[in-house]
Amino acid sequence: MQVVQYNGDLITWSIPASNLTPNDVNNFVVVDVASAGTQYVSHTVSKGTYSPTTGIWTIGTVAGNTTEYLKITVKVVDISLAP
């Protein structure tokens, strides 16, 4: 199935960061940068901080057997460059 996107459309995705071990994991970092042709709108994190400029989500310590989430929303500004 192909999804058609248009200039002005909002795209939202969620990224889970799971620690599947029983032990805490320290210095947990995830990187996700928005595609060309999009403009950052907003984000929410369950833990830590996210920089839309660098795409770095610094979570810190993730407890054993838990999952943290990052949700990012962007707007399509140039459909010729968007995914």
N, C-alpha and C positions, 0 to 999 in steps of 0.2 A: 504494500500500500504506500503510495506517495502522498506526502502532505504538501499542499500548496501554501506558500507564505506570501504575504503582501506587505509593502511598506506600511508601517504603522501597527502591524500585528505585534502582540505581546507573546513572548515565549517564556515558559517557566519550566524549570527542571529541578529535581531534588537529587542530592548526592548523599548516600549513606556512608558513614565511616564506621565499620564494625570491628570490634575486638572480640574474636571468637575464642580467645583463651581465657582461662580462669584468673589470670594475673593482670594487673593494671599495666598499661603501656604508656610510657612517658614520651613527651616531645612529638606527639602525633601531628603531622602536617599533611594537608591535601592541596593539590594545585589544580585549578580549573579556570581557564581563561575563556571569555566569551568570544564567539567567532567574529571575523571581519564582517562588516555590514550590519552590526547590531550595536545598540547603545544601552549601557547599563541603566536599569530602572531602580531595582531594589534587591535586598537579600534578607534572609533571616537565618540564624544559626541556633541550634539547640545548646551549643557550648562553644566558647572561644571567640575568635575574631576573624573576619574575612575582609580582605582588601580587594575591592573591585579593580583597582589599578594594576596590581600584580597578579591577582587570581589566587593568592595564597590564603588558605584557611588554616589558621593556627589553632588547633584544638587544645593542645596541652596534654593532660593525662586523660586517657579513656579507660574507664573501669572495666574489669574483666566481664566478659559476656554481655556487653552493652553496645548500643549503636547510637551515634550522634548524627545529626542531619544538617545539611546546608541546602537552602532553597534559593535559587537565583532567578530573577526576572529581567529580561532584556526586551528592547523594542527593535523591530526590523527597521533600519533606516536606509539601507541600500540593498534591494533584493538581488541585484547582480552579484553581490558578495556574500550574501547570507547562505547558511547551509541548506 
